[in-house]
Amino acid sequence: MNRRIHLTLTLPPRAAPRATGATAAVNRPSRVAGPGRVAEPSRISEPSGVAEPAREAAPGGEAASSGRAAPGREAAPGGEAASSGRAAPGREAAPGRPADIDRLLAAVRLAEAAGLDAVTLTDDGPDPAGLLARLAAVTERIGLIGTLPAAHGDPLELARRLADLDFLSGGRVGWHVGSDNPTGAARFGALEEPGRPERARRRTEAVGAVLARWNRRNDLLSAQGRPVLVWPGGAEVAGVADVVIHARSTAHDNRDPEHGRGERAGIARSRAFRTAVRATAHAAGRDPDAVLVLPAVTTLLSSTEHEAREVTPLPARRDGHRAVAGTPGRVADELERWVRAGAADGFDVVPGGDGPDALEAFTEHLVPELRRRGLFRDGYENRTLRGHLGLPVAPAGRRRAASLTGSR
């Protein structure tokens, strides 16, 4: 069996490389750093404010309104052009370019250079929609997924913003249905959080409203038709979701007596979950192959088997990610077993480790190992997020029944 997997990367702030002023110092380790250790790097400085080549003006004739930068300029959140951020070595970044944004831009460029399908922006930092506009202006191929809450704010406005960004990015945007955390709620003026059942009800209704609005949209459609819907949840969301993120906290977990514990048990749980997702998609009148299941994993890479034996990975992170630790070869072995067992279509990855080398280790050691095994493509073969994920285009006028009854 020769299956290719899909890789999306979730970027919490700590996963991004260091940035000094307007220059991101990208550490390219000569070997993979073990937990708590820093590899001896050969340092390559990359400008964190590289401006995008000239692009055609967006409809209406104003390049800034598209969120894409004119030559020598970089789009800021909300579509306004900002300084490119270039600075002489040792100088501070220009105002309006905080270090965390520099690090994020550097991280996304690393992910695109590695050919990953997409990066997912979490909702615990700046407004993800604004960051999507900025990233769309300085990237070419990688998919851009924003985590935005569904239960707060106006779902029609949310649908418009995401669809506009999808159009302006050339069909590279996805919506990760947020869990409505207090940070996200505060952005929309929520004074208090309702109970879990009420949040689930609102989320279900909001997703249905967003999909209905996308289905009615007949102008300014992107090359992929509409944004990719990414939903971390149970199998019931497969009636509408394009990608289901399988975190252990959302489905069969360690307390499941049917499957027990350990890697084999984890594979059995995920295979059962993927089977349930495909059955739900089929029952909703969808092609089961048009719904992907990506288990959430944290990779903890070490350079030697000795270091790997010193690592004691947690069975799962608090966010539901399963920890996979070891050398790139050992981690690739485990991911390959999951895919070949029919337990996953790919993985949603958070590179583990507190140091700045975690992302570089993932892109420069694990991804090439997966390519060597024929598990991951050599480069981009498409220009849209749906194309990267092997999902069908969602053309105008296609109606998808929002079969969300019972989704929680």
N, C-alpha and C positions, 0 to 999 in steps of 0.2 A: 504494500500500500504506500503510495507516495502522495501524502496530503500536505498542502501548504497551509501554514497557520497565519493568523492575523495578530498583530501586536499593536496595542494602544498603550500609551504611557500617561499615567496620572502624575501631575507635577505639583506636589506640595512645595512651599517655598524652600524648604531645606534641601530639596533634591537638585536645585540649580547650582551651577558652578559659581565660583567666586567672581566678583566684579570689583575692580579698583578704579574709581573715577569713571571715565567713559570707556574703559577697556576691561573686557572680561578675560582674566587669565585662566585659560582652559588647561587644566592639568591632564596631560596624556600619559598615564602611568606606564613605565616600562614593564611593570607586572601589576597584577591586580592586588589592591590593598586588602589585607585581611581586616576583620572587625577590630576597630580601635587602633588600626595601623594606617599609616599613610605611605603609599608607594613612592619610590624615588621617581619624580616626574621629569620629563623634558618639557619645559614650559613653552607654550606657543600662545602669544597674545593675539586675540581676535578683537577687532573693533566691535563694541556692543551696539553701536549706532549706525551700522551699515545701511545706507539708503538704498531703496529699491530702484532698479532701472526704470527709465521713463515708460509710462503706460498711457494708453489712450484715455481720454477724458470719459468719465461716466456719463450716462444719460443726463441731459441738462447742461453738459459742457463744463461742469466744475469738477476738477479732479478731487478737490478736498471733500466734496459732498459724498464721494463714494467710499471714503475711508482709505483711499489709496494715495500714496504720496507722490507729489511731483518730484522731478529729478532733484536730488540733493536734499530732499525733505522727507520726513517720516511722519506717517499719520498718527495723530494722538487720539485717545478715546473720544468718540463723538464725531470723528471725521475731520478735526481741525489739524492743519499741518503744523508740525513742531520742528524745532531744530534737530538736525541729524544726530546731535550728541557727540560728534567727533571732537576730541580734545587732544592737546599735546600730552605726552606721557607725564604723569605726576599731577595733572590738573584735575580738578573736581568735575564731575558731570554737570551739564548745564541744568539750570533750575527746571523743575518739572520732569526730570529723569531720575527718580530715586533709584538707589542701588538694587532694590528688589525687582524693579522693572528691567533693569539691565541684565540681572541674572536670569530672569525669565526669558528674555529675548535670546540670550546665549544658549539656554537650555533647549529652546525650541529649534534653534538652528542646528544644534547637535543632533536632535532627534530627526530632523529632516535630512541631514547629511547621512544618517544611518538608514534612511528609507522607511522609517516606521509609518504605519498607517495613519496614526493620529496622535495628538496630545490632548489630554483632558485638563481643563483648568478648574480647580476647585473653587468653592464659593466662600472661602475663608480669607480672601484678600480683596484687592480692588474689584470693581464691577466686572464680572467676566465678559459681559457683552461689549463693554468698551475695550477690553483687552483683545477680544476676538477681532475687532476692527483694526486695531494696531498691528496684530500679528499677521492678519491677512495682507497688509501692505508690505511686509518685509519677508514673506515666504512665498513659495511658488507651488508646491505640490502637497505638502503634508496636510492632513485633515485637522480641523480645529473644532474641538468640542467644548462647549461652555456649560458649566453646572449652574442652572438657574432654577429657583424654586417655582413650583407649579401652583401652590396653594395661596400665594400672596400676589397682589397686584392684579392687573387687567390681563386675562389670557389672550384677548385679541391684540392688545399692544405687544405682548410677548411674541405672539405668532408673527406679527408684522416685523418686529425688530430682527428676529432670527431669519425670517425668509429674505429680508433685505440684505442681511449680512451674507446669507448663502449666495444670493445673486451676485453681490459685489466681489465675493471671493472666488467666483467661478465654480461654485458647487462643492465647497470644501467644509461646510459647517455642519455640526451636529449639536443636538440638544441633549444633555445629560440631565434627566429629571432629578432635581435636587430634593434633598430630604427635609427641606424647610427648617433648617437650623435657625437659632435666634439671630445670627448675623444676617442671614438672608432675609429673615422676616423684618428686621429693623430697617433694611433698605427700602422696604415698601410701606413703612409707617405702622407696622403692626405693634400694638402696645403690649400684647400678651399672646402667648402661644396657646392654641386650643389643645384639647386632649388628642391622643394618638388616633382614635377612630375618626374624629372630626377632621384631622389633618389628612388622613387617607381618603376620606370622602371628597374633600376639596381638591386634593391632588388628582383624583380620578376624573372629576368633573372638568378641571382645568385642562388636563391632557386631551380629553375628548373635544373641548372647545378649540384648542390649538389645532388639532388635526382637522377638524371641520373647516376652520378658517383656511388652512393650507389647501384643502381639497377644493375650496371655492376660488382660490387665487388663480387667475388666468393671464396675468401680465407680470413682467419682470421675473420670469421663472429661471432658475439656474439650470446648468447643464445636467444636474442630477435630479431635477424636478422639485425637490423640497429637502429640507434638512433631514439628516439621519436622526432617528429617535432612539436614544440610548437610555435604558431604564434598569437600575439595580432593583431587583425585586424577585418575586416568586414566579412560577411558571405561568400563572394566570395573565401576566402582562404580555405574553407572546401573541395575544390576539391583535396587538397593535405595534409593539416594539420591533425595531429593526435589529437591535443588539440588546441582549439581556446580560447584565453583569451579575455573575454568581458569586456573591460573598457568603461566607459560611453562616453569617448571622441572618441571612435572608431565607435560608432553606435548611436542608438536612445538616445539622451541626453535630458537634462531638457527642451530644447527649442522645443521638439517634441510636437506639439499641439494635436496630436492624443491620447496621453496617460497622459498628464498633469504631476503633481508632486506627491510626497509622496511615501510611501512604496508600495501601491497597484499599482501605476503607474510604479514604478521601476520593480515590478514583471511582469507587463504586457509587458513592453519593453523587458525585458530579455527573456520572453517566446516567444515573436515574433521573437527575434534575434535567439534563439535556433531553432525555427521552420524553419527559413530561412537557418540556417546552415545545418540542416538535409536534407532539400530539395536540397540544392546545392550538398551535398555529394551524394545523390541519383541520381541526374542528371549526376554526374561524374562517375556513375557506381560503387559507393562505398556503403557499408553497413552503413546506418546512425548511427547505434549503435557503429561504429568504430571511431566516431569523438566525442570528448567530448567538452562541453562548460563549462568553469569555469569563472564565474564573478569574477572580482578583487575586493576584499573587504579589508578594514582596520578595525580591531576589537579594540574597546576601552572598556576595561573591568573595572568594578567597583565592590566593595564588597557588597554594599547594594542598595536597591531601592532608598534611599534618595540620595546617591551619584550619582546614575544613573540619577535622575531628575536634578541634578546640571550640568550634561554634556549637552552641546549644540553641537552635532556633525555637522560638515560641511556636506552639501549635497553630496559633492564629493571632493576628494583630487585633487590636480593639476595634479597628474599622472593618473587620471581617476578612482582611487579606490573609491568605495562607502564606507562611514563610517557607521559602525554598532556599537552602544554604549549601555552599560547597564551591568547588572549582567550576569554571564555565562548563567543562565537560560533564561534571556530575549534575549540575543544574539543568543542562540541556537534556541529559538522559531522562530526568524526571518529567520535564515538560513534554518530551517526545512520547513517553509512556502514556501520559494523559491523552494526548491527541490520538495516538494509535488505538487506544482503548475506546474511543468514541465518547470521551468525557468532556471534550472541549473543541471549539473551533479556533481557538487562539487564547490570548491572555491579556488582561488589563494589568499592567505592571507598575509597581512603585519600586524603583531601585532602592534597596535598603542601605543602611549605614548613615551615620551622622556627618561624615566628612563630605567634602565637595567632589570626591573622586567617584562616588557611587554611580552617577549617570554616565560618566566617561567609561567606567568599567563595564557597564551594561552594553553601551553602544559599540565599544571597541573590542570586547572580548566575547560576550555571550551572543550578540547578534551575528558576528561572523561564524561562530560555531554552529548556530542554527542554519545558516546559509550553507555551510560545508556539508551538512547532512541533507540538504535539499528540502528543509522545512520552511525556509523563508526566502522570498524572491530576492533576486540580486539587485533590483532597483525598482523605481516607480514604473509601472506599466500603464497607468491611467492618470487623469488629472482631477478626478472628483473623489470625494470620500467614499461614495457608493462604489465607484470603480475599484478603489483600493480594497474594499471589503468584499468585493464580489457580489454586491447586492444589485438588484434590478433598479433601473431608473423609475422614479415615481412621476409619470407624466401628468400633465394638466387634465383635470376632469376625472382622474381615477378616484373612485370612492372606496374608502376603507371603513368598514363598519367598526365603530368605536365600541368593541365588545369588551367593555371594562367592568361589567357587573361583577361585583365580588372582589375586585382588585384591591389589595391592601399592601 
